[in-house]
Amino acid sequence: MIKPSPLKAGDRVAIIAPAGPPDKEHLIQGKRILEKMGLEVVIGRHVFDMDMEEDLAALDQKRLDDLHEAFCNPDIRGIFCANGGFGSAKIAPMIDYEKIQRNPKIFWGYSDITYLLNAIQKNSDLVTFHGPMVASDLNDEHRTSETESLFSHLFTGECITYDAHTSPLNTLAHGTGAGQVVGGNLTLLTNGVGTPYQVDANGAILLIEEVAEPAFRVDLMLTHLKQAGVFDEVQGVVLGHVQVEPDEYARLRKVLQHFFSHASFPVVEHFPFGHSQPNYGVPLGVNAKLTTSPPQLVIDSGVM
């Protein structure tokens, strides 16, 4: 896998919106946080003109243009997505993956962006980053100081260790596993099954998170992935926050325990990544090791 270069103070980075249009004030608030980190921030040309009254094909092309321009501009050292939404899957077949491979740089986002994280990783051999987004996570209403601090490994290039000091991880199945980190949002992982962008979890540590899906839907999607062979050769599973309504929580617990309790690979839950605060950034495509005695996830640096 190709690792992008780390960021340093003074670097120029771009904000794009491949999935949906962001709240303008929230994006400006998040932009200030990136600037506080010492970065010079530019906003993609089409981030604020994604009006759903437009022709959808025109919207797709605009989102694609911003992505290509950010990767091809040699002055841009990192690309941060504004927020999730929907539509990333539609531009995946239109991306020039060779162009991205020739211009490797940090590409960061999650939720609907999961589709692009996996597509770029598979087709450009580039490490991508599952992490908090500018408008939806770094705005003044939702941002926490811990989430803000989690961008530091993009500058330092240090390995990342997640254990009880980070979050009280709960073990669903014991063991030890090692492999490349893959994964993201459960809905998007399921949507990718049977496409050229299906997640490749063979020999991998699979990360899964979800939001606002009832327990029966989580069960259905996990079953779909299992029947598609996604869990056949997986070396470990790390579950993030699978957010549900309070009255669904007990049902969700039963679903996860039933599905993973007899797994032949290690499984831990309550890892703080995805739709949560704090929202830990995770490089995808790098090597990692998962243990359960005690629960710990160690991930290689995502930058050179």
C-alpha positions in Angstrom: 0.0 0.0 0.0 1.1 3.6 -0.7 1.3 5.8 2.3 0.8 9.5 1.8 3.3 12.1 3.2 2.5 13.5 6.6 1.2 17.0 7.1 3.2 19.9 8.4 2.4 23.4 9.5 1.8 25.6 6.5 0.6 22.8 4.2 -2.4 23.5 2.1 -5.4 21.1 2.3 -8.7 20.9 0.5 -12.3 20.4 1.8 -14.6 18.6 -0.6 -18.1 17.2 -0.4 -18.4 14.0 -2.4 -21.6 12.8 -0.6 -23.9 15.7 0.3 -23.9 19.5 0.7 -22.7 20.7 4.2 -24.2 23.2 6.5 -22.2 26.4 5.5 -21.8 27.7 9.0 -20.7 24.3 10.4 -18.2 24.0 7.6 -16.7 27.4 8.3 -16.4 26.5 12.0 -14.6 23.2 11.1 -12.4 25.0 8.7 -11.2 27.2 11.5 -10.2 24.1 13.5 -8.0 22.9 10.6 -6.5 26.4 10.4 -5.8 26.3 14.1 -3.7 23.1 13.4 -1.5 25.3 11.2 -3.0 24.3 7.9 -4.0 26.5 5.0 -7.4 25.5 3.9 -9.1 25.8 0.5 -12.7 24.8 -0.2 -13.6 22.9 -3.3 -15.3 24.9 -6.0 -18.6 23.0 -5.9 -19.0 22.4 -2.2 -21.7 25.0 -1.7 -23.5 24.7 -5.0 -24.9 21.2 -4.7 -28.6 22.1 -5.0 -30.8 19.0 -5.3 -32.9 20.9 -7.8 -30.1 20.5 -10.3 -29.8 17.7 -12.7 -28.3 14.8 -10.7 -25.8 13.9 -13.4 -24.5 17.5 -13.1 -24.1 17.2 -9.4 -22.2 13.9 -9.7 -19.8 15.6 -12.2 -19.2 18.5 -9.9 -18.4 16.2 -6.9 -16.1 14.2 -9.1 -14.4 17.4 -10.4 -13.6 18.6 -6.9 -12.1 15.2 -6.0 -9.9 15.1 -9.1 -8.8 18.7 -8.8 -7.8 18.2 -5.1 -5.8 15.1 -5.9 -4.1 16.6 -9.0 -3.2 20.0 -7.5 0.4 19.6 -6.4 -0.1 22.3 -3.8 -2.7 20.3 -2.0 -1.2 17.9 0.6 -4.4 16.5 2.2 -8.1 16.2 1.4 -10.8 16.3 4.1 -14.5 15.5 3.4 -17.1 18.0 4.7 -19.7 15.5 5.7 -21.6 12.3 4.7 -25.0 12.0 3.3 -25.5 9.9 0.1 -24.2 9.7 -3.4 -20.6 8.6 -3.0 -21.2 5.2 -4.7 -22.4 7.0 -7.8 -19.1 8.6 -8.5 -16.9 5.6 -7.6 -17.0 4.2 -11.2 -16.1 7.6 -12.6 -13.0 8.2 -10.6 -9.6 8.1 -12.4 -7.8 5.8 -9.9 -4.5 5.9 -11.8 -4.5 9.7 -11.4 -5.0 9.2 -7.7 -2.2 6.6 -7.5 0.2 9.1 -9.2 -0.7 11.8 -6.8 -1.0 10.1 -3.4 -2.1 12.2 -0.5 -4.2 12.0 2.7 -7.9 11.4 1.9 -10.1 11.5 5.1 -13.8 11.0 5.9 -16.4 8.4 6.9 -20.1 7.5 6.8 -21.2 7.6 3.2 -17.5 8.3 2.3 -16.8 4.7 3.3 -17.6 3.8 -0.3 -14.8 6.0 -1.6 -12.3 5.0 1.1 -12.6 1.4 0.1 -12.8 2.1 -3.7 -9.6 4.3 -3.6 -7.8 1.8 -1.3 -8.6 -1.1 -3.6 -8.1 0.6 -7.0 -5.2 3.0 -6.2 -3.4 1.1 -3.5 -3.5 4.2 -1.4 -3.9 4.2 2.4 -7.1 6.2 3.2 -8.4 7.5 6.5 -11.7 6.8 8.3 -12.0 9.9 10.5 -14.1 12.9 11.7 -15.3 15.3 9.0 -15.0 19.1 8.8 -18.7 20.2 8.9 -20.4 17.3 10.8 -17.7 16.7 13.5 -15.6 19.8 13.9 -18.4 22.3 14.2 -18.8 24.2 17.5 -21.9 22.2 18.5 -20.5 18.7 18.2 -16.7 19.0 18.4 -14.8 17.8 21.5 -11.2 18.6 22.3 -10.4 14.9 22.1 -11.7 14.6 18.6 -9.7 17.7 17.6 -6.5 16.2 19.0 -6.9 13.0 17.0 -5.6 14.6 13.8 -2.1 14.7 15.4 -1.0 11.4 13.9 -1.3 12.9 10.5 1.6 15.2 11.4 3.7 12.9 13.6 3.5 9.6 11.7 3.3 7.6 15.0 1.7 4.3 15.4 -1.7 4.3 17.1 -2.6 2.2 20.2 -6.2 1.9 21.3 -6.8 0.2 24.7 -8.5 0.7 28.0 -6.9 4.1 28.3 -8.8 5.1 25.1 -12.1 3.4 25.7 -13.3 0.4 27.8 -13.3 -2.1 25.0 -15.6 -5.1 25.6 -14.7 -8.5 24.2 -17.3 -10.6 22.4 -14.9 -13.3 21.1 -11.4 -13.9 22.4 -8.2 -14.4 20.4 -5.4 -12.6 18.5 -5.4 -11.4 14.9 -3.3 -9.4 12.6 -3.7 -8.0 9.1 -4.6 -4.9 7.1 -7.3 -2.6 8.5 -10.4 -2.4 6.3 -14.0 -1.4 6.9 -16.2 1.5 7.8 -20.0 2.1 7.9 -22.0 -1.1 7.9 -24.7 0.1 5.4 -22.0 1.2 2.9 -20.0 -2.1 3.3 -23.2 -4.0 2.6 -24.1 -1.8 -0.4 -20.7 -2.6 -1.8 -21.2 -6.4 -1.9 -21.2 -7.8 -5.4 -19.6 -4.6 -6.9 -15.9 -4.0 -7.8 -15.7 -2.0 -4.6 -16.7 -4.8 -2.2 -14.5 -4.7 1.0 -11.8 -7.3 0.9 -11.6 -8.6 4.5 -9.5 -11.7 3.7 -6.6 -11.7 6.2 -7.8 -8.3 7.5 -9.0 -6.6 10.7 -12.5 -5.4 9.8 -13.9 -2.2 11.4 -17.6 -1.7 11.5 -19.8 1.2 12.7 -23.4 2.3 12.1 -25.9 4.9 13.1 -29.7 5.1 13.3 -30.4 1.6 12.1 -32.7 -0.7 14.2 -31.4 -3.9 15.5 -33.1 -6.1 12.9 -31.5 -4.1 10.1 -28.0 -4.5 11.7 -28.7 -8.2 12.0 -29.8 -8.3 8.3 -26.7 -6.5 7.1 -24.3 -8.6 9.2 -26.0 -11.7 7.8 -25.7 -10.4 4.3 -21.9 -9.8 4.8 -21.5 -13.3 6.3 -23.4 -15.0 3.4 -21.3 -13.0 0.9 -18.1 -14.5 2.5 -16.8 -11.3 4.1 -16.2 -13.0 7.4 -14.7 -16.2 6.0 -11.0 -15.3 6.3 -11.2 -12.2 8.5 -8.6 -12.0 11.3 -10.5 -9.8 13.7 -13.5 -7.5 14.0 -13.6 -4.1 15.8 -17.1 -2.7 16.4 -17.5 1.0 16.8 -20.5 2.8 18.1 -23.6 1.2 16.5 -26.0 4.0 17.5 -29.7 3.1 17.9 -32.7 4.5 19.7 -32.6 3.8 23.5 -35.5 1.2 23.3 -33.5 -0.6 20.6 -30.3 -1.0 22.6 -31.2 -4.3 24.3 -32.2 -5.8 21.0 -29.0 -4.6 19.4 -26.9 -6.1 22.2 -28.6 -9.5 21.7 -27.9 -9.3 17.9 -24.2 -8.5 18.3 -23.7 -11.1 21.0 -25.5 -13.8 19.1 -23.7 -13.0 15.9 -20.2 -12.8 17.2 -20.0 -14.8 20.5 -18.8 -18.0 18.7 -16.6 -16.3 16.2 -13.3 -18.0 15.4 -11.6 -14.6 15.4 -11.2 -11.9 18.0 -14.1 -9.4 18.3 -14.2 -6.3 20.5 -16.8 -3.5 20.7 -17.2 0.1 22.0 -14.3 1.3 19.9 -14.8 5.1 19.6 -14.8 5.6 15.9 -17.6 6.6 13.4 -20.8 8.4 14.4 -19.6 9.4 17.9 -17.7 11.9 19.9 -14.8 11.3 20.3 -14.4 10.0 16.8 -11.0 8.4 16.4 -9.2 8.6 13.0 -8.1 5.2 11.6 -5.9 4.6 8.6 -7.3 1.9 6.3 -4.9 -0.3 4.4 -2.1 -0.4 7.0 -1.2 -3.4 9.2 -2.7 -3.8 12.7 -2.8 -6.3 15.5 -5.9 -7.0 17.7 -5.7 -8.8 21.0 -8.3 -9.4 23.7 -6.3 -10.2 26.8 -6.3 -7.3 27.5 -8.3 -5.8 24.6 -6.0 -3.7 22.5 -5.7 -2.6 18.9 -2.4 -1.4 17.6 -2.3 0.2 14.1 0.7 1.2 12.0 1.1 4.8 10.9 -1.0 5.8 7.9 1.7 8.2 6.6 5.3 7.8 5.5 
